[in-house]
Amino acid sequence: MAVFSKGDKVEYKNLVEEQDQTRPLVEIVSADEIRPLPPLTTPRDTTRTFQYLERVDAFDNDGWRVGTITGKQELKYWVYFETTKDEIAYPVSQLRNHLEWRNGKWVSCTKSFF
């Protein structure tokens, strides 16, 4: 496990610099913003179902965003993002169970608090 301190630099694999899109994005972050990758899951199950108000991660713009299931329409789930107030429909293949990094472990945190 890597040790990070205040002001460490992080280089992203999937995000690029706005001015030069050939260079990976590099940011200075605090240690509490660093966490290991969540455990690997089986390939995305397109038959997976989610419940109303369940917390999920949605893959959007080359990254995972935390949101809450607010509805289902045919083969897509509506996900609400509290930080941006957006509500977007996603296919199941772009959703996964939400996990929180607490006390050095990944724990399930599926119910929303709003």
Secondary structure as the mmCIF struct_conf table of DSSP 4:
data_model
#
loop_
_struct_conf.conf_type_id
_struct_conf.id
_struct_conf.beg_label_comp_id
_struct_conf.beg_label_asym_id
_struct_conf.beg_label_seq_id
_struct_conf.end_label_comp_id
_struct_conf.end_label_asym_id
_struct_conf.end_label_seq_id
TURN_TY1_P TURN_TY1_P1 LYS A 6 GLY A 7
STRN STRN1 ASP A 8 VAL A 16
BEND BEND1 GLU A 18 GLN A 19
TURN_TY1_P TURN_TY1_P2 GLN A 21 THR A 22
BEND BEND2 ARG A 23 ARG A 23
STRN STRN2 PRO A 24 VAL A 29
HELX_RH_3T_P HELX_RH_3T_P1 ALA A 31 GLU A 33
HELX_LH_PP_P HELX_LH_PP_P1 PRO A 36 LEU A 40
BEND BEND3 THR A 42 PRO A 43
HELX_LH_PP_P HELX_LH_PP_P2 ARG A 44 ARG A 44
TURN_TY1_P TURN_TY1_P3 THR A 46 THR A 47
TURN_TY1_P TURN_TY1_P4 TYR A 52 LEU A 53
STRN STRN3 GLU A 54 GLU A 54
STRN STRN4 ARG A 55 ASP A 60
TURN_TY1_P TURN_TY1_P5 ASN A 61 ASP A 62
STRN STRN5 GLY A 63 GLN A 73
TURN_TY1_P TURN_TY1_P6 GLU A 74 LEU A 75
STRN STRN6 LYS A 76 PHE A 81
TURN_TY1_P TURN_TY1_P7 GLU A 82 LYS A 85
STRN STRN7 ASP A 86 PRO A 91
HELX_RH_3T_P HELX_RH_3T_P2 VAL A 92 GLN A 94
STRN STRN8 LEU A 95 ASN A 97
STRN STRN9 LEU A 99 ARG A 102
TURN_TY1_P TURN_TY1_P8 ASN A 103 GLY A 104
STRN STRN10 LYS A 105 SER A 108
STRN STRN11 LYS A 111 LYS A 111
#
